[in-house]
Every structure is written in C-alpha cells, then in structure tokens.
C-alpha cells in the first residue's frame, strides 16, 4: 500500500505541471511563432533592390577635343621693289633656309634713279668743297655754307635709300621652312606690297589650336602634356600646351589653347584635323555613377539613396558629362552613397526596402 500511495503523491504535481504547460506556455509559444511568421511575411513583402556604392572619379581626366593643325610659323613674302620678276629659284615644296635667295626682281627705273642720285651727290659735294675752299674772310656767308652742306646730306641720304631698295630686289626667306605657295612666275609685274610672291611655312614644329570649354579652363596650364591622334594616319603624337588666350570667347565660352607638337620626321602635314587629349587634373574630382541608377522624374533627375536602416531617399542631382554607361554628377552626391540600380517608379521617398546581398 505504501508504494501505491507514493505514486499518487508524485502524480498530482506532474499532472499540474502538464496542465500548466498545455494551458499556459504552449499557447504563448504558438502565439510567438505566429508573430514571427507575420513579421517575416511583412519583411518579405518589402521591395528587394540591388545597390551600388557611388565613387569619385580619378583626379586625372582625359579631355578630348577636336583640333586644327597649323604651321608653327607661316609668312607671306612680298617684294619691296616694283619691277618684273627676273628669276625664280624655288617652287612649291622647296625647302629653304633663313636668308636663302628665293627670287630676284628687275627694276630698270631704280637703276636709273641710283645713277641720278649719284650724280646729284657728286654735284653737291663739288659745291660744298668750293665754298669751303674760300679763305677770304666775309667772301662766303655762313648761311651759304650751311645750305650746301644740307644739300650734300640730303643727296647722300637719297642715294642710300635707293641702294637699300636695290638690295631688296633679292627676295630672301625669313626663316627655315618650306615654300607652301607661289603666286608669281618669271616676267610677272611686281607691285610693291600688292601681291605676295611666296608663302613660307615652318613645319618642323606644328601648332594645334583647340577650344577648351568653360568647365575645364581652370585645369589647363602651360606645359600640360597633350596627345594628338590623327585618324587617317593611325598614329598618336605627343606635345604640350605652350600658350592660351587668357580669356574666354563670349560667343562660345571657350578658351583658345595652343598645343605645340615636334614634327622633325615630317609625318604630320599642316591643315590636318586631329583629336587632342589633355590630361587635366582636378582638385575636386566629381562623383561618377552608373547610368542605370538615374531616375527621371517630373521634378528633374534623381537617384534613390538607401540609408543605413534600408530606407530610401529620392535625392536630386546635377548631371555633368554623359559617358554613355556612366554619368558625372556635379551636385547632389558626396561619394560612398548606396544607390539603387534600375529603380522602379513604385519606390517612394521614405519607403523601406530589402537590399540584395
């Protein structure tokens, strides 16, 4: 009887515990499981988005602009003496050195003027010597002596001028280069300063003129390296910026910039069109984002920024250059923001999202 009584004594507490578990704890656990299930379901209903981190571009940017290649120096050569072209020693394509003879001009009238000037000077010299030879005091006035001295000086100056013009009958090259144009032939009438005889161009160094937009004019400095690509040649040439206009053109808001390219090999020809690339360096490089993060709204361009708690914010931006697959952002982003890729129109400012890992 004693064991049976002990069994009942233990059975009662165990039964009470079982009743407490099924009546009190089990429903509460089931309720917690239902709450977790509802929370997971609500979380799964949040939009799932892909994000990418916005980064600043490199401080060095390749700025490519069209350029016109021109001779380093180009001069039209005129004759200073009127007459007929007697001899032509060069033609188009001729290489010339500074001071080399290009042509000679025949001026018979000038030769006669020189003979007359020499005779006048000789007469003035004789008259001057005659009055100076008089030794009798008061026989010749000082005024007469001064007049004849002045006549002699004028005659000498006139002769020197004509002789200088005579020397200009020889047309010479102003610098080392190539004759790129010729506009006269032997026997042609030459009028002083009316028509150029030749055009001489210096081609061992070439100039390339480009127009730098206002956005980059502060980045262009003297000595900045540059590369010039000629599509027809399939070659790239190196040079540097040698000067700028120092002011922007009001019509185009561009800075005229000159790039010098060595051309000792003669591969480049003046007049070609080329693509000039400048390695401009920015003190504050802009943010670049993928093009598929851009959202166009009636209020303007936006990007969807995801905060640390996975809340989205519609952020207005100012777009700079368009590189096709990426965009340059001038205002609105500082870098390191998480941006939604391919944002849908259903996203609203302040909404919660799930970020795909």
Secondary structure, DSSP 8 states (H G I E B T S, - for coil): -HHHHHHHHHHHHHHHHHHHIIIIIHHHHHHHHHHHHHHHHHHHTSEEE-EEE-EE--SEEEEEEEEEEEEEEEEEE--SS-EEEEEE---TT-EE-TT-EEEEEE-HHHHHHHHHHHHHHHHHHHHHHHHHH--STTSS-HHHHHHHHHHHHHHHHHHHHHHHHHHTTEEE-SSSEEEEEE---TT-EE-TTTS-SEEEEEEEEEEEEEEEEGGGGGG--TT-EEEEEETTTTEEEEEEEEEEEEEE-TTT-EEEEEEEEE-TT----TT-EEEEEEEEE-SS--EEEEGGGEEEETTEEEEEEE-TTSBEEEEE-EEEEE-SSEEEEEES--S--EEETT--TT--TT-BEEE--
